Amino acid sequence: MPAMAQTVAAVPAAPAPPPAASALNAQVAREMPSLMELYREMHANPELSFHEVQSAARMAREARRLGFEVTEGVGGHGVVAVMRNGPGPVLMIRADMDGLPVTEQTGLPFASRVRVTTEQGVETGVMHACGHDTHMTAWIGTARALVANRANWSGTLVMIGQPAEERGAGARMMLADGLYTRFPKPTHAIAFHDAAGFPAGMIGFTPGYALANVDSVDIQVRGVGGHGAYPQATRDPIVLASRIVTTLQTIVSREVDPQDAAVVTVGSFHAGTKHNIISDEARLQLTVRSYSDETRNMLLSSIERIARGEAIAAGVPEDRMPVVSIDRNEFTPSTYNVPEFTNQMAGFLRGHFGEARVRQIPAAMGGEDFSQFWRADNSIQSMIFWVGGTPQAEWDAAQANGTPLPSLHSPFWAPDAEKVIATATEAMSAMAMEILKKD
């Protein structure tokens, strides 16, 4: 998942939590030494998307030890752990497991030294640069807390370890493999993600659209090649591709409502082999971001229209029109937090942690395939929230003198894992017991 751009102000001291919160906080604190040992193990041994063999096995082993009914291999390396505890709602709690092809440069004593060769033949380091190691650890911490408090809730827990989030495929694969038919179908779903945009231990939430539709678009701009000294005998695809890049900028500035949000970024432009040769083609790669499905469809249609229109203006023959490749089904859809449920949970978390520690934050243009679970059935009460990971001292220094901070996906991302895991474990456990509370 891409880094979140938003930041928030420093967090003032929170008032004392209520007694129930204090009890849960103490329980989580007792688990933290073993959870941190587990975290360091997971951090040092990341696995890329579609290869989460040991990560899934570790989560499955812990869930079985706690008494869950565990199924492995769901949608690839997905793990589904079910605990039935009387009548009541069905709550799904999700953690993603995959790392990134990033060579770690944090200097941590337990830094990843894993190296692999990717499907594209690139040798690279592997790192939990998006913090999924904190997600898995907090998932296990939450499972432990809920089993220990089993007398205080009623309903069904469905805890899932999801593969391939970074490739936008894992949630879809688990759903296709019967997540909602082979296992109890959730009435509620929650997840969290660590965040680089605010201090460790702070909680952020966003009602409604929280994260964006993410589309990747490829444009093959075809021309008529020839000698660089005789451009009149060619239809130069580099000039045409440059026109397309420039005109694409007008989509957001002139076709999208200023109160809506959208991004059309050309991230790659490749063409030509030599100074004096006009090539036959140029290739563009775009990332396209939006929130609503209506805006997404408009953006993609406009890209196709502009590519063709600029080619016609350049005199490109009909049989050499640009080829715009868009997969309108295989994409990461926008993440929608059900507003009433999200505000209800945010109010509950404020009561648990204190007003100052729980803040509403703006939506981000990153993508997250947690979105797939709500889109598969929008009757589900669904929410993903954020837990800040930036160490407080680093945050304070950045506020004081503008010191740049590493983002998610950075080789330098080293969150205050203890605060992230403790906060997320306590938050998800408390939310679960609130959702599944006995009448």
Long-range contacts (C-beta under 8 A, 24 or more apart in sequence): 1-130, 1-165, 1-166, 1-193, 1-211, 1-366, 1-367, 1-368, 1-408, 2-364, 2-365, 2-366, 2-367, 2-408, 2-409, 3-196, 3-197, 3-366, 3-407, 3-408, 3-409, 3-410, 4-195, 4-196, 4-197, 4-364, 4-366, 4-386, 4-407, 4-408, 5-197, 5-364, 5-365, 6-197, 6-361, 6-362, 6-364, 7-197, 7-198, 8-197, 8-198, 8-202, 8-204, 8-359, 8-361, 10-199, 10-395, 10-396, 10-399, 11-198, 11-199, 11-201, 11-202, 11-356, 11-357, 11-359, 12-356, 13-356, 14-353, 14-354, 14-355, 14-356, 14-357, 15-354, 15-355, 15-356, 16-354, 17-352, 17-353, 17-354, 18-351, 18-352, 20-352, 21-352, 21-353, 21-426, 21-430, 24-145, 24-149, 24-426, 24-429, 24-430, 25-426, 27-145, 27-148, 27-149, 28-141, 28-145, 28-422, 28-425, 28-426, 28-429, 29-422, 31-141, 31-144, 31-145, 31-425, 32-418, 32-421, 32-422, 35-137, 35-138, 35-140, 35-141, 35-421, 35-425, 36-137, 36-417, 36-418, 36-421, 38-137, 38-140, 39-133, 39-134, 39-137, 39-417, 39-421, 40-110, 41-110, 42-128, 42-133, 42-136, 42-137, 43-108, 43-110, 43-111, 43-112, 43-128, 43-133, 43-417, 44-110, 44-111, 44-112, 44-113, 44-114, 45-112, 45-114, 46-98, 46-99, 46-100, 46-112, 46-114, 46-126, 46-127, 46-128, 46-132, 46-133, 47-97, 47-98, 47-99, 47-114, 47-126, 48-98, 48-99, 48-100, 48-101, 48-116, 48-118, 48-126, 49-98, 49-163, 49-164, 49-165, 49-166, 49-167, 49-169, 49-170, 50-76, 50-77, 50-98, 50-163, 50-164, 50-167, 50-169, 51-77, 51-98, 51-116, 52-76, 52-77, 52-97, 52-98, 52-161, 52-163, 52-164, 53-77, 55-97, 55-98, 55-136, 55-161, 56-97, 56-161, 56-163, 58-136, 59-95, 59-97, 59-136, 59-139, 59-140, 59-161, 60-161, 62-140, 62-143, 63-140, 63-143, 63-159, 66-143, 66-144, 66-147, 67-147, 68-143, 68-157, 68-159, 71-182, 71-183, 74-160, 74-174, 74-177, 74-178, 74-179, 74-182, 75-163, 75-170, 75-172, 75-173, 75-174, 75-175, 75-176, 75-177, 75-179, 76-163, 76-164, 76-170, 76-173, 76-174, 77-163, 78-160, 78-161, 78-162, 78-163, 78-170, 78-173, 78-174, 78-177, 78-179, 79-160, 79-161, 80-158, 80-159, 80-160, 80-174, 80-179, 80-182, 80-183, 81-143, 81-157, 81-158, 81-159, 81-160, 81-161, 82-156, 82-157, 82-158, 82-159, 82-183, 82-184, 83-146, 83-147, 83-156, 83-157, 83-159, 84-156, 84-184, 85-150, 85-153, 85-154, 85-155, 85-156, 85-157, 85-436, 86-154, 86-155, 87-154, 87-155, 88-153, 88-154, 88-155, 88-156, 88-436, 88-438, 89-155, 89-156, 89-187, 89-188, 89-435, 89-436, 90-155, 90-156, 90-158, 90-184, 90-185, 90-186, 90-187, 90-188, 91-155, 91-156, 91-157, 91-158, 91-186, 91-187, 91-188, 91-189, 91-190, 91-432, 91-435, 91-436, 92-158, 92-159, 92-160, 92-186, 92-188, 92-189, 92-190, 92-373, 93-139, 93-142, 93-157, 93-158, 93-159, 93-160, 93-189, 93-190, 93-191, 93-428, 93-432, 94-139, 94-159, 94-160, 94-161, 94-162, 94-189, 94-190, 94-191, 94-370, 94-373, 95-132, 95-135, 95-136, 95-138, 95-139, 95-159, 95-160, 95-161, 95-162, 95-191, 96-132, 96-135, 96-161, 96-162, 96-163, 96-165, 96-166, 96-170, 96-370, 97-132, 97-135, 97-136, 97-161, 97-162, 97-163, 97-165, 98-132, 98-163, 98-164, 98-165, 98-166, 98-167, 98-170, 99-126, 99-127, 99-128, 99-129, 99-130, 99-132, 99-133, 99-166, 100-126, 100-127, 100-128, 100-129, 100-130, 100-166, 100-409, 101-125, 101-126, 102-126, 102-127, 102-129, 102-409, 102-410, 102-411, 103-127, 103-411, 104-129, 104-411, 105-411, 105-412, 106-411, 106-412, 106-413, 106-414, 107-414, 108-414, 127-411, 129-408, 129-409, 129-410, 129-411, 129-413, 130-166, 130-194, 130-408, 130-409, 130-413, 131-193, 131-194, 131-389, 131-408, 131-413, 131-415, 131-420, 132-165, 133-417, 134-194, 134-389, 134-415, 134-417, 134-420, 134-421, 134-424, 135-191, 135-192, 135-193, 135-194, 135-424, 136-161, 137-417, 137-421, 138-192, 138-420, 138-421, 138-424, 138-425, 138-428, 139-428, 141-421, 141-424, 141-425, 141-429, 142-424, 142-425, 142-428, 142-429, 142-432, 145-425, 145-426, 145-429, 146-429, 146-432, 146-433, 149-429, 149-433, 152-433, 152-437, 152-438, 153-432, 153-433, 153-436, 153-437, 153-438, 154-436, 154-437, 154-438, 155-435, 155-436, 156-184, 157-432, 157-436, 158-183, 158-184, 158-186, 162-369, 165-368, 165-369, 165-370, 168-214, 168-330, 168-331, 168-332, 168-367, 168-369, 169-330, 169-369, 170-369, 171-369, 171-370, 171-371, 171-372, 171-373, 172-369, 172-372, 175-372, 175-373, 175-376, 180-376, 180-377, 185-377, 186-373, 186-380, 187-379, 187-380, 187-381, 188-341, 188-380, 188-381, 188-382, 188-435, 189-370, 189-373, 189-374, 189-380, 189-381, 189-382, 189-383, 190-345, 190-382, 190-383, 190-384, 190-385, 190-428, 190-431, 190-432, 190-435, 191-370, 191-383, 191-384, 191-385, 192-384, 192-385, 192-386, 192-387, 192-424, 192-427, 192-428, 193-368, 193-384, 193-385, 193-386, 193-387, 194-386, 194-387, 194-388, 194-389, 194-408, 194-415, 194-420, 194-424, 195-386, 195-387, 195-388, 195-389, 195-408, 196-389, 196-390, 196-405, 196-406, 196-407, 196-408, 196-410, 196-413, 196-415, 197-361, 197-388, 197-390, 198-359, 198-361, 198-386, 198-388, 198-390, 198-395, 199-388, 199-390, 199-391, 199-392, 199-395, 200-388, 200-389, 200-390, 200-391, 200-392, 200-395, 200-415, 200-416, 200-419, 200-420, 200-423, 201-357, 201-387, 201-388, 201-416, 201-419, 201-420, 201-422, 201-423, 202-357, 202-358, 202-359, 202-387, 202-388, 203-349, 203-353, 203-357, 203-358, 203-359, 203-385, 203-386, 203-387, 203-388, 203-423, 203-427, 204-358, 204-359, 204-360, 204-361, 204-385, 204-386, 204-387, 204-388, 205-337, 205-342, 205-345, 205-346, 205-349, 205-358, 205-359, 205-360, 205-361, 205-383, 205-385, 205-386, 206-337, 206-342, 206-360, 206-361, 206-362, 206-363, 206-364, 207-337, 207-339, 207-342, 207-343, 207-346, 207-360, 208-336, 208-337, 208-339, 208-342, 208-363, 209-291, 209-292, 209-334, 209-335, 209-336, 209-337, 209-363, 210-335, 210-336, 210-337, 210-363, 210-364, 210-384, 211-334, 211-335, 211-363, 211-364, 211-365, 211-366, 211-367, 211-368, 211-371, 211-384, 212-261, 212-263, 212-289, 212-290, 212-291, 212-334, 212-335, 212-363, 212-364, 212-365, 212-366, 212-367, 213-288, 213-289, 213-290, 213-291, 213-293, 213-296, 213-331, 213-332, 213-333, 213-334, 213-367, 214-287, 214-288, 214-289, 214-331, 214-332, 214-366, 214-367, 215-287, 215-288, 215-289, 215-296, 215-299, 215-300, 215-326, 215-331, 216-285, 216-286, 216-287, 216-288, 216-327, 216-331, 217-285, 217-286, 217-287, 217-288, 217-300, 217-303, 217-324, 217-325, 217-326, 218-283, 218-284, 218-285, 218-286, 218-324, 218-325, 219-244, 219-283, 219-284, 219-285, 219-286, 219-303, 219-307, 219-322, 219-323, 219-324, 219-325, 220-281, 220-283, 220-322, 220-323, 220-324, 220-325, 221-271, 221-281, 221-282, 221-283, 221-284, 221-307, 221-311, 221-322, 222-280, 222-281, 222-316, 222-320, 222-321, 222-322, 222-323, 223-278, 223-279, 223-280, 223-281, 223-282, 223-314, 223-316, 223-320, 224-280, 224-316, 224-317, 224-320, 225-277, 225-278, 225-279, 225-280, 226-277, 226-278, 227-276, 227-277, 227-278, 228-275, 228-276, 228-277, 228-278, 229-276, 231-278, 234-278, 235-314, 235-315, 235-316, 235-317, 235-320, 236-278, 237-271, 237-278, 237-279, 237-280, 237-281, 237-282, 238-271, 238-272, 238-278, 238-279, 238-282, 239-314, 240-282, 240-310, 240-311, 240-314, 240-316, 240-322, 241-269, 241-271, 241-282, 241-284, 243-310, 243-313, 243-314, 244-284, 244-306, 244-307, 244-310, 244-322, 245-269, 245-284, 247-306, 247-309, 247-310, 248-286, 248-303, 248-306, 251-299, 251-302, 251-303, 251-306, 255-298, 255-302, 256-295, 256-298, 256-299, 260-290, 260-291, 260-292, 260-295, 261-289, 261-290, 261-291, 261-363, 261-365, 262-288, 262-289, 262-290, 262-295, 262-299, 263-287, 263-288, 263-289, 263-290, 263-365, 264-288, 264-299, 264-303, 265-289, 289-365, 289-367, 290-334, 291-334, 291-363, 292-334, 293-333, 293-334, 296-334, 300-326, 300-328, 332-367, 332-368, 332-369, 332-371, 333-369, 333-371, 333-372, 333-375, 334-367, 334-371, 335-367, 335-368, 335-370, 335-371, 335-374, 335-384, 336-371, 336-374, 336-375, 336-382, 337-382, 337-383, 337-384, 338-374, 338-380, 338-381, 338-382, 338-383, 341-381, 341-382, 341-383, 342-383, 345-383, 345-385, 345-431, 345-434, 346-385, 348-430, 348-431, 348-434, 349-385, 349-427, 349-430, 349-431, 352-426, 352-427, 352-430, 353-427, 361-386, 385-427, 387-420, 387-423, 387-424, 387-427, 388-420, 389-413, 389-415, 389-416, 389-417, 389-419, 389-420, 390-415, 390-416, 391-415, 391-416, 392-416
